Amino acid sequence: MNCLIIYSHPNPASFNHAIKEALVKSLKEKGKNVRTRDLYAMRFDPVLKADDFETLSRDKTPRDIEIEQEHIRWADVLVFIYPIWWAGMPAITRGYVDRVLIKGFAYEETPQGSKGLLQAKKVYIINTMGAPLSVYEEMGIFKAMDMIYDQQLFGFCGFKVLGHKYFGSVQSVSDEERKQMLAEIDGIVAGFEG
Ligand SMILES: Cc1cc2nc3c(=O)[nH]c(=O)nc-3n(C[C@H](O)[C@H](O)[C@H](O)COP(=O)(O)O)c2cc1C
């Protein structure tokens, strides 16, 4: 199984980084092939520009985007790891989505409506949050994010969403609780087989 990690965090001392490391370790122990796209480390350009539209209008894809699409073609499972910022994705992750998951690669328009082209792929999303899980649950934000991301973004492109894991209160819990969170990663990876 080929697993592609799309990782967005600028700080190597972050909890997101620890999650990424735990995930890579667990995947490798289980014999999976792993590639990581560390968007900040790569200095990924997240801004969709007039140039991009111009290139795409000539049936060409900008080279940096072609490279990312090749990684996605290679992958059976994509795992997105990012913190929740302003109740959503960090701008760099959102820009990756804007520029990489484009028409003709991720979806197409048909007379019957839009059709996802990445139906053979699976995706799992791992997020950290400052807020407690109960607050987002009560406010309906998880439900909103499920609709916006799992259904309208990944589902729209045809991905089968294997799961969406939120780790809440990550800044305020104890080191022991954070260790327990990291220990959950093995179980998440075990679920990729199904
Ligand atoms: C710009 C910014 C926006 C944030 N917005 C939210 C938010 O909307 N909801 C939330 O629960 N936490 C929010 N946070 C807190 C982060 O989710 C939290 O710092 C992160 O998950 C901790 O993981 P880390 O140590 O890997 O950065 C925000 C943090 C930053 C820097």
The ligand as an SDF file (V2000), in Angstrom:
LIG
                    3D

 31 33  0  0  0  0  0  0  0  0999 V2000
   -3.7350   31.1360   13.3840 C   0  0  0  0  0  0  0  0  0  0  0  0
   -4.3110   30.1770   14.3940 C   0  0  0  0  0  0  0  0  0  0  0  0
   -5.6780   29.9620   14.3980 C   0  0  0  0  0  0  0  0  0  0  0  0
   -6.2350   29.0340   15.2890 C   0  0  0  0  0  0  0  0  0  0  0  0
   -7.5740   28.7850   15.2330 N   0  0  0  0  0  0  0  0  0  0  0  0
   -8.1090   27.8150   16.0220 C   0  0  0  0  0  0  0  0  0  0  0  0
   -9.4830   27.4780   15.9180 C   0  0  0  0  0  0  0  0  0  0  0  0
  -10.2530   28.0310   15.1330 O   0  0  0  0  0  0  0  0  0  0  0  0
   -9.9730   26.4740   16.7230 N   0  0  0  0  0  0  0  0  0  0  0  0
   -9.1710   25.8020   17.6120 C   0  0  0  0  0  0  0  0  0  0  0  0
   -9.6580   24.9000   18.3040 O   0  0  0  0  0  0  0  0  0  0  0  0
   -7.8400   26.1090   17.7220 N   0  0  0  0  0  0  0  0  0  0  0  0
   -7.2980   27.0790   16.9450 C   0  0  0  0  0  0  0  0  0  0  0  0
   -5.9590   27.3720   17.0180 N   0  0  0  0  0  0  0  0  0  0  0  0
   -5.1250   26.5670   17.9290 C   0  0  0  0  0  0  0  0  0  0  0  0
   -4.4380   25.4540   17.1430 C   0  0  0  0  0  0  0  0  0  0  0  0
   -5.3540   24.5380   16.5980 O   0  0  0  0  0  0  0  0  0  0  0  0
   -3.4770   24.7150   18.0610 C   0  0  0  0  0  0  0  0  0  0  0  0
   -2.4870   25.6510   18.4120 O   0  0  0  0  0  0  0  0  0  0  0  0
   -2.8180   23.5280   17.3940 C   0  0  0  0  0  0  0  0  0  0  0  0
   -3.7750   22.5560   17.0740 O   0  0  0  0  0  0  0  0  0  0  0  0
   -1.7880   22.9350   18.3470 C   0  0  0  0  0  0  0  0  0  0  0  0
   -1.0240   21.9840   17.6770 O   0  0  0  0  0  0  0  0  0  0  0  0
    0.5100   22.2910   17.3340 P   0  0  0  0  0  0  0  0  0  0  0  0
    1.2730   22.2610   18.6300 O   0  0  0  0  0  0  0  0  0  0  0  0
    0.9470   21.1560   16.4410 O   0  0  0  0  0  0  0  0  0  0  0  0
    0.5690   23.6260   16.6560 O   0  0  0  0  0  0  0  0  0  0  0  0
   -5.3920   28.3190   16.1940 C   0  0  0  0  0  0  0  0  0  0  0  0
   -4.0100   28.5810   16.1980 C   0  0  0  0  0  0  0  0  0  0  0  0
   -3.4780   29.4870   15.2980 C   0  0  0  0  0  0  0  0  0  0  0  0
   -1.9880   29.7280   15.3200 C   0  0  0  0  0  0  0  0  0  0  0  0
  1  2  1  0
  2  3  1  0
  2 30  2  0
  3  4  2  0
  4  5  1  0
  4 28  1  0
  5  6  2  0
  6  7  1  0
  6 13  1  0
  7  8  2  0
  7  9  1  0
  9 10  1  0
 10 11  2  0
 10 12  1  0
 12 13  2  0
 13 14  1  0
 14 15  1  0
 14 28  1  0
 15 16  1  0
 16 17  1  0
 16 18  1  0
 18 19  1  0
 18 20  1  0
 20 21  1  0
 20 22  1  0
 22 23  1  0
 23 24  1  0
 24 25  2  0
 24 26  1  0
 24 27  1  0
 28 29  2  0
 29 30  1  0
 30 31  1  0
M  END
$$$$
